[in-house]
């Protein structure tokens, strides 16, 4: 009897075969195919669950359970239902269903024989359209059809497809849409969301940096059907990963043998939010440098090497002074020396600092500025997104090359930007050009105008220079 089930491979659930064979001999059960301790312990639950539900344990039979592929160490939270079902069907205590392509048996068992749906099923299974899973009560059905059973005694129930809700469901967060923003805040949120730029917010404590950063998630591009099919989406929307600043380097990058993904990979296709950036360990900051640019992270542990996706948008917030009161454009008597205030910024390395494309200083709202609702921002972002897709397809501003953008720049600016002598690095020049393109998208302008370049220079170059040189008090 062969039953299709799921095992964990790296950070995902992948299909596997569970083959059960009964041989004459002592009443023992053996699992072949490199099972881990979780699978070995599940055998006791299988035996107890069968007896509790009135099934007979095979007498004078040696039970062999072979889990394929055999060359991969196995771990699974739901393999025990597949083993129990295979035993029941092999001994003809219940009639086996008509198996079909894409049919899997996956579930946890209690000692009394109740079937529970493992929490990792909806999150980690690389499902394909049309898959049918025989599973238990528990977490919400999402993404594929499943036949729920309550106990092992329900295994003879006809297998039927019960789809719960749309096949690919998307739920946009609405927390930030209910808030009001100043015109400057609204524009920054819109441009960062349009171009998916890496963004650093700096300013005094309590100025609203975290609130502004968290609102960005509401304006991200909707997940694609491929994102949903591949199980990359959590809570029906793009990932939002916000680790505490005590995060270790291993926790950020991943580790173990075999290697397991860390917070960087968890943020793939979403946002990695580092609140109080300067409090993070320097090793964590350095570990982010390559993934932020490459979109992948390569781990080597022992003799095993694994590459994980890391196409994330990096968002960070930070105070500028240990007292949390120092901010650009205002002189604050905080009782600390200017030297100490400036040395606080030395806790972020220059190369990592350079990975952020946009730096904005968050200040108290100006009551004279026009107030814009979150829904207005979303409407304009989506309209600008459609406009840019009609012109460039799926090519985002942050993916464009220097040459592609320079063609859209006014001639006087083009000469200045081609030489690049103004910028300390090529990365800073490219960030300025890409953000200028996003500003033009925000205004739905085919060409990049002088106003776009001037604002981009402020966000992507001048603000960075003010922090680098420590010239914050002068406004």
SULFEN-V698300 format. One record per residue. RES is the residue in one letter. PHI is phi in whole degrees, -180 to 180 (none if undefined). Layout:
BEGIN
<<RES | PHI> <RES | PHI>>
END
This chain:
BEGIN
<<X | none> <X | -116> <X | -123> <X | -88> <X | -140> <X | -132> <X | -131> <X | -89> <X | -126> <X | 59> <X | -111> <X | -136> <X | -94> <X | -129> <X | -63> <X | -150> <X | -107> <X | -113> <X | -110> <X | -116> <X | -136> <X | -105> <X | -126> <X | -62> <X | 152> <X | -63> <X | -72> <X | -127> <X | -125> <X | -127> <X | -107> <X | -106> <X | 103> <X | 59> <X | -76> <X | -93> <X | -64> <X | -61> <X | -69> <X | -63> <X | -68> <X | -66> <X | -62> <X | -68> <X | -68> <X | -60> <X | -64> <X | -65> <X | -64> <X | -62> <X | -68> <X | -65> <X | -96> <X | 87> <X | -88> <X | -95> <X | -81> <X | -54> <X | -97> <X | 51> <X | -132> <X | -95> <X | -103> <X | -108> <X | -118> <X | -109> <X | -109> <X | -110> <X | -70> <X | -83> <X | -94> <X | -123> <X | -63> <X | -102> <X | -146> <X | -162> <X | -90> <X | -122> <X | -71> <X | -65> <X | -66> <X | -65> <X | -66> <X | -63> <X | -63> <X | -63> <X | -66> <X | -64> <X | -74> <X | -67> <X | -89> <X | 60> <X | -81> <X | -144> <X | -78> <X | -75> <X | -71> <X | -77> <X | -71> <X | -140> <X | -63> <X | 83> <X | -101> <X | -128> <X | -115> <X | -152> <X | -179> <X | -96> <X | -117> <X | -93> <X | -65> <X | -89> <X | 97> <X | -73> <X | -110> <X | -118> <X | -86> <X | -61> <X | -67> <X | -81> <X | -65> <X | -69> <X | -87> <X | -119> <X | -81> <X | -79> <X | -82> <X | -118> <X | -61> <X | 99> <X | -64> <X | -124> <X | -119> <X | -88> <X | -146> <X | -117> <X | -72> <X | 153> <X | -69> <X | -70> <X | -68> <X | -157> <X | 92> <X | -157> <X | -76> <X | -150> <X | -110> <X | -90> <X | -124> <X | -94> <X | -140> <X | -61> <X | -65> <X | -89> <X | -65> <X | -87> <X | -67> <X | -56> <X | -77> <X | -140> <X | -88> <X | -122> <X | -92> <X | -104> <X | 79> <X | -63> <X | -63> <X | -124> <X | -100> <X | -120> <X | -127> <X | -73> <X | -64> <X | -126> <X | -61> <X | -75> <X | -71> <X | -88> <X | -92> <X | -111> <X | -131> <X | -73> <X | -61> <X | -67> <X | -64> <X | -62> <X | -66> <X | -63> <X | -58> <X | -64> <X | -69> <X | -64> <X | -69> <X | -62> <X | -91> <X | 53> <X | -85> <X | -75> <X | -133> <X | -117> <X | -109> <X | -126> <X | 158> <X | -73> <X | -65> <X | 79> <X | -83> <X | 98> <X | -63> <X | -66> <X | -61> <X | -66> <X | -65> <X | -66> <X | -68> <X | -60> <X | -59> <X | -69> <X | -109> <X | -69> <X | -65> <X | -61> <X | -61> <X | -85> <X | -61> <X | -66> <X | -57> <X | -71> <X | -64> <X | -83> <X | 70> <X | -85> <X | -102> <X | -110> <X | 56> <X | 65> <X | -151> <X | -63> <X | -61> <X | -126> <X | -111> <X | -129> <X | -72> <X | -71> <X | -70> <X | -83> <X | -53> <X | -86> <X | -63> <X | -64> <X | -64> <X | -77> <X | -88> <X | 104> <X | 173> <X | 91> <X | -129> <X | -69> <X | -61> <X | -119> <X | -70> <X | -112> <X | -63> <X | -61> <X | -74> <X | -62> <X | -87> <X | -55> <X | 67> <X | -143> <X | -117> <X | -103> <X | -106> <X | -109> <X | -79> <X | 56> <X | -54> <X | -67> <X | -82> <X | -73> <X | -58> <X | -55> <X | -64> <X | -68> <X | -60> <X | -68> <X | -66> <X | -82> <X | -59> <X | -71> <X | -59> <X | -61> <X | -88> <X | -82> <X | 81> <X | -142> <X | -135> <X | -109> <X | -111> <X | -126> <X | -131> <X | 66> <X | -99> <X | -111> <X | -126> <X | -139> <X | -108> <X | -114> <X | -71> <X | -150> <X | -83> <X | -110> <X | -108> <X | -91> <X | -126> <X | -133> <X | -129> <X | -159> <X | -82> <X | -103> <X | -147> <X | -57> <X | -81> <X | 80> <X | -110> <X | -76> <X | -147> <X | -66> <X | 85> <X | -145> <X | -99> <X | -119> <X | -88> <X | -98> <X | 85> <X | -113> <X | -71> <X | -62> <X | -62> <X | -68> <X | -62> <X | -70> <X | -67> <X | -61> <X | -76> <X | -73> <X | -77> <X | -112> <X | -74> <X | -58> <X | -61> <X | -70> <X | -56> <X | -72> <X | -72> <X | -75> <X | -86> <X | -123> <X | -126> <X | -126> <X | -99> <X | -89> <X | -124> <X | -62> <X | -64> <X | -85> <X | -62> <X | -84> <X | -76> <X | -68> <X | -98> <X | -123> <X | -79> <X | -62> <X | -67> <X | -62> <X | -62> <X | -61> <X | -60> <X | -71> <X | -61> <X | -67> <X | -66> <X | -66> <X | -64> <X | -64> <X | -62> <X | -69> <X | -65> <X | -64> <X | -94> <X | -122> <X | 71> <X | -91> <X | -72> <X | -88> <X | -60> <X | -71> <X | -101> <X | -80> <X | -88> <X | -58> <X | -65> <X | -63> <X | -80> <X | -61> <X | -64> <X | -102> <X | -97> <X | -56> <X | -55> <X | -59> <X | -69> <X | -61> <X | -63> <X | -65> <X | -78> <X | -66> <X | -70> <X | 70> <X | -71> <X | -70> <X | -100> <X | -74> <X | -151> <X | -65> <X | -63> <X | -71> <X | -66> <X | -65> <X | -62> <X | -62> <X | -68> <X | -67> <X | -68> <X | -62> <X | -65> <X | -67> <X | -64> <X | -67> <X | -63> <X | -59> <X | -91> <X | 55> <X | -107> <X | -61> <X | -105> <X | -87> <X | -91> <X | -60> <X | -63> <X | -67> <X | -68> <X | -65> <X | -70> <X | -65> <X | -61> <X | -67> <X | -72> <X | -102> <X | -132> <X | -64> <X | -64> <X | -66> <X | -66> <X | -64> <X | -71> <X | -63> <X | -90> <X | 77> <X | -87> <X | -99> <X | -73> <X | -77> <X | 77>>
END
